């Protein structure tokens, strides 16, 4: 029986929007939901990077075009974007640790996304694995479509027995929300 639900699909198809809508639907039905999502940052109509935004409203840079890392930090780059690991870890790790703690009751942890930028962080990889194995915690997350060199943690998630992967397409994205919410709620039982 699948406990965790991960959405996959091409960039820009609407995975994050579905995650946000599912989080709201779950919260409004009384389910404790915590986590984070990534959001494009645009300037003058052009994407200049991504922010990480927690469900409690905190925000910080995940990546920016051509910025340089702070002195003494290694540069983590995906295409033209330089990843701000410090900012990402300061926002994402506390949320995952809270979700991964053995607090009473069932909870949902949103992880949008487990992708190339986020996987530069070893503490993030460990926290995701810990959260996947925490009794009483259900993950609602996103993973990229496989292309190029496989990402170890993404493939690990994709092949787990307790994970249901839903493919988001332009054709089905407007009809998937009830299925996502139902899958998450059945994973909580």
Buried (B, 14 or more C-beta within 10 A) or exposed (E): EBBBBBBBBBEEBBBBEBBBBBBBBBBEEEBBBBBBBBBEBEEEEEEBBBBBBBBEEEBBBBBBBEBEBEEEEEEBBBEEBBBBBBBBBEBBBBBBEBBBEEEEEBBBBBBBBBBBBBBBBEBBBBBBBBBBEBEBBBBBBBBBEEEEEEBEBBEBBBEBEBBBBBEBEEEBBEEBBEBBBEBBBBBBE
